[in-house]
């Protein structure tokens, strides 16, 4: 008993209650409603960070000698490890057939040549870039030309390939109300030694967080639906999607895309913002092929970190 006559089970009940709510949210994030301010998508975007309540519960449990808080700590830790524990022990990728790099290079990048060299250091076979600008594009073309003789650019997205590309065409993923000058998608067929693959490069609209609109992802969600329709229309065969999707694979707003593709293996590989990465919004997703390893590369002149994925046919 403490000075107020409370037992170890009665002390710390409020933080323990918070812990139970967090554990429930980690286990069932889809139950968080999305109708008001897209709260569900916001929670899903930063879902792993809910685990930070665990050390708080540990401190409360020890300082206040609260058995209830320590029990909640066990619950939160168990659910978090069950969901994300694999990402903390991800090892070296097994055998793979090709490497793909995805990078939003930023339209404010002052060192496109250095960025191109940093991406080539990973020795990828495919490189997808977003936020290409007209002044920077010649630098990327020149720096990548020798090792990636095949490339396609549409609007602000581009694909460089060590393998021949055919059937290159624009991909219209414009949400309603966006003008004809908004061109942030392309589709090409890469002819690799392991077989052909439909390769999509996409940059979905940004989301905004505000006090009135909440998690403003409506335009992104509409664009994701169009991208999902294009993937669904593909015939049988391998599909590789490389893109800044402005959301994590847990975000239900990206379900039209992620439900049709295989996610990368457990690994945090947080890509944004580069200075203090909080979420992986840059993705390499596949169909009829498997991403067997994913990691971030060293920072470039962008506010995103590049993401490199190893893919097995």
C-alpha positions in Angstrom: 0.0 0.0 0.0 1.1 3.6 -0.6 0.4 6.6 1.5 -3.1 6.8 0.0 -3.9 3.2 0.7 -3.6 2.0 -2.9 -2.2 -1.4 -3.7 0.3 -2.1 -6.5 -2.7 -3.1 -8.7 -4.5 0.2 -8.1 -1.6 2.5 -8.8 -0.9 3.5 -12.4 -4.3 2.5 -13.7 -4.6 5.5 -16.0 -1.2 4.9 -17.8 -2.1 1.2 -17.9 -5.4 2.1 -19.6 -3.5 4.1 -22.2 -1.3 1.1 -22.7 -4.3 -1.2 -23.3 -5.7 1.2 -25.9 -2.3 1.4 -27.6 -2.0 -2.4 -27.7 -5.5 -2.7 -29.1 -4.6 -0.1 -31.8 -1.4 -2.0 -32.7 -3.4 -5.2 -33.0 -6.4 -3.8 -34.9 -5.4 -0.5 -36.6 -8.2 -1.0 -39.1 -10.7 -0.5 -36.4 -9.7 3.2 -36.0 -12.3 5.1 -38.1 -11.2 7.0 -41.2 -14.4 9.1 -41.6 -13.2 12.1 -39.6 -9.9 13.6 -40.7 -8.7 10.2 -42.0 -7.5 9.4 -38.5 -7.1 5.7 -39.3 -4.6 6.5 -42.1 -2.7 8.8 -39.9 -2.4 6.2 -37.2 -1.4 3.5 -39.7 1.3 5.7 -41.2 3.1 6.0 -37.9 2.0 2.7 -36.4 5.4 1.4 -35.2 6.0 4.6 -33.2 3.1 3.7 -30.9 5.6 1.3 -29.3 7.2 4.3 -27.6 4.5 4.0 -25.0 6.4 0.9 -23.7 9.3 2.7 -22.1 6.9 5.2 -20.5 5.0 2.3 -19.0 8.3 0.8 -17.7 9.2 4.1 -16.0 5.7 4.4 -14.5 5.7 0.8 -13.3 9.1 1.1 -11.6 8.8 4.6 -10.2 5.2 4.1 -8.9 5.7 0.4 -8.2 2.6 -0.3 -10.3 1.9 -3.9 -11.2 -0.9 -2.7 -13.5 1.4 -0.5 -15.5 4.0 -3.3 -15.8 1.3 -5.7 -17.0 0.3 -3.2 -19.6 3.9 -3.0 -20.6 4.0 -6.7 -21.2 0.9 -6.5 -23.3 2.1 -3.5 -25.5 5.5 -5.1 -25.9 4.1 -8.5 -26.9 1.7 -7.0 -29.5 4.4 -4.7 -30.9 6.9 -7.5 -31.3 4.3 -9.7 -32.9 3.7 -7.1 -35.5 7.1 -5.5 -36.0 9.6 -7.8 -34.4 10.7 -9.3 -37.7 11.8 -5.9 -38.9 14.3 -5.6 -36.0 16.1 -8.9 -36.9 16.0 -8.7 -40.7 19.2 -10.3 -42.0 21.0 -10.5 -45.3 18.9 -11.1 -48.3 19.1 -14.6 -49.9 19.8 -15.2 -53.5 18.3 -12.6 -55.8 18.1 -11.9 -59.6 18.1 -8.1 -59.8 18.3 -5.0 -57.7 16.0 -2.0 -58.0 16.5 1.5 -56.5 13.7 3.9 -55.8 14.4 7.5 -55.0 12.5 10.8 -54.9 15.5 13.0 -55.8 13.7 16.3 -54.7 13.1 19.2 -57.0 15.5 21.2 -54.8 18.4 18.8 -55.1 21.5 20.9 -55.8 23.8 17.9 -56.6 22.1 15.6 -59.2 25.5 14.3 -60.4 26.4 13.2 -56.8 23.0 11.8 -56.3 23.3 9.7 -59.5 26.7 8.4 -58.4 25.3 7.5 -54.9 22.5 5.4 -56.5 24.9 3.6 -58.9 27.1 2.6 -56.0 24.4 0.1 -55.0 24.9 -1.5 -58.5 21.1 -1.7 -59.3 19.6 -2.9 -62.5 16.7 -0.5 -62.4 16.6 3.0 -61.0 13.3 4.9 -60.6 13.4 8.6 -59.9 10.7 11.2 -59.0 10.7 15.0 -58.8 12.9 15.3 -61.9 13.2 18.9 -63.0 14.1 20.2 -66.5 17.3 21.8 -65.3 18.5 18.6 -63.5 17.4 16.0 -66.1 20.5 16.4 -68.4 22.8 15.8 -65.4 21.0 12.5 -64.5 21.0 11.4 -68.2 24.7 12.1 -68.5 25.7 10.5 -65.2 23.6 7.3 -65.7 24.0 6.8 -69.5 27.0 4.5 -69.5 25.6 1.9 -67.2 21.9 2.5 -67.9 21.6 2.9 -71.7 17.8 2.4 -71.6 15.7 5.0 -70.0 12.3 6.7 -70.1 11.1 10.0 -68.7 7.5 11.3 -68.5 6.8 14.5 -66.7 8.7 14.4 -63.4 9.3 10.7 -63.2 11.9 8.5 -64.9 13.2 5.0 -65.2 16.8 4.0 -66.0 17.5 0.4 -66.8 20.4 -1.9 -67.6 18.0 -3.9 -69.7 16.1 -3.0 -72.8 12.7 -1.2 -72.3 9.7 -1.5 -74.6 6.0 -0.6 -74.5 6.9 2.6 -72.7 3.9 4.8 -72.1 2.6 7.5 -69.8 0.5 6.3 -66.8 -2.4 8.6 -66.0 -2.9 8.6 -62.2 -4.2 12.2 -62.0 -6.8 12.7 -59.3 -9.9 14.6 -60.1 -9.2 18.3 -60.5 -5.5 18.0 -61.4 -4.4 19.6 -64.6 -2.9 18.0 -67.7 0.5 19.3 -66.6 0.5 16.9 -63.7 2.4 13.9 -65.1 3.8 11.6 -62.4 3.5 8.1 -63.7 4.9 5.9 -66.4 4.8 2.2 -67.4 7.4 0.2 -69.3 8.3 -3.4 -70.0 11.8 -4.3 -68.9 13.3 -7.2 -70.9 15.5 -8.9 -68.3 17.5 -12.2 -68.6 15.0 -13.7 -66.1 11.9 -12.7 -68.1 9.9 -9.6 -68.9 8.5 -7.4 -66.2 5.9 -4.6 -66.3 7.6 -1.8 -64.4 5.6 1.1 -63.0 7.1 4.3 -61.7 4.7 6.5 -59.8 4.7 9.5 -57.5 1.4 9.9 -55.7 0.2 13.3 -54.4 1.5 14.5 -51.1 -0.6 14.4 -48.0 -1.0 17.3 -45.6 -1.7 17.4 -41.9 -3.8 20.3 -40.6 -6.0 21.2 -37.7 -9.2 21.4 -39.8 -8.7 18.9 -42.6 -6.9 16.4 -40.5 -4.8 13.9 -42.5 -5.4 15.3 -46.0 -4.9 12.2 -48.2 -8.0 12.4 -50.5 -6.0 13.2 -53.6 -3.4 10.6 -52.8 -6.1 8.0 -52.2 -7.7 8.8 -55.5 -4.4 8.5 -57.3 -3.7 5.2 -55.6 -7.0 3.8 -56.8 -6.1 4.7 -60.4 -2.7 3.0 -60.0 -4.4 0.0 -58.6 -6.7 -0.2 -61.6 -3.8 -0.1 -64.0 -2.0 -2.9 -62.1 -5.2 -5.0 -62.1 -5.5 -4.6 -65.8 -2.0 -6.1 -66.4 -2.0 -9.6 -67.9 -0.3 -12.5 -66.2 3.4 -12.0 -65.5 5.8 -10.0 -63.3 5.0 -6.5 -62.1 7.4 -4.2 -60.3 6.1 -1.0 -58.8 8.7 1.7 -57.9 7.4 4.8 -56.3 7.0 7.5 -53.8 3.5 6.6 -52.7 3.4 9.1 -49.9 2.2 6.5 -47.4 3.3 3.3 -45.7 2.1 -0.2 -46.6 0.0 -0.2 -43.5 -2.0 2.9 -44.6 -5.5 1.7 -45.8 -5.5 4.5 -48.4 -2.9 2.6 -50.4 -4.9 -0.6 -50.3 -5.9 -0.5 -54.0 -2.2 -0.9 -54.7 -0.8 -2.9 -51.8 -3.6 -5.5 -52.0 -2.6 -6.4 -55.5 1.2 -6.7 -54.8 3.6 -8.5 -52.5 5.0 -6.3 -49.7 8.7 -6.1 -49.0 10.0 -8.3 -46.2 10.0 -7.0 -42.6 12.5 -4.2 -42.4 12.0 -0.7 -41.3 14.1 1.0 -44.1 12.5 4.3 -43.2 13.0 6.8 -46.0 11.4 10.1 -45.0 12.4 12.7 -44.0 16.0 12.1 -44.7 17.2 14.1 -41.7 15.2 12.0 -39.2 13.4 9.2 -41.0 9.9 8.4 -39.5 8.2 6.4 -42.2 9.0 4.4 -45.4 6.9 6.1 -48.0 9.2 5.0 -50.9 8.4 1.5 -52.0 9.4 -1.4 -54.2 6.4 -3.8 -54.6 6.1 -6.8 -56.8 3.7 -9.3 -58.3 4.9 -12.8 -59.5 8.3 -11.9 -58.0 9.5 -11.5 -54.5 11.4 -8.6 -52.8 13.9 -10.6 -50.6 15.7 -7.7 -49.0 15.2 -3.9 -48.7 17.4 -1.2 -47.2 18.0 2.5 -47.4 21.1 4.0 -49.0 23.1 6.9 -47.7 21.6 10.4 -47.9 21.8 12.4 -51.1 20.8 16.0 -51.7 17.1 15.0 -51.3 14.7 15.1 -48.4 14.1 11.4 -49.0 16.6 8.5 -48.5 17.0 6.2 -51.5 15.6 2.6 -51.1 17.3 -0.4 -52.6 15.5 -3.7 -53.0 16.7 -7.1 -54.1 14.2 -9.0 -56.2 14.0 -12.7 -56.9 12.0 -14.0 -59.8 
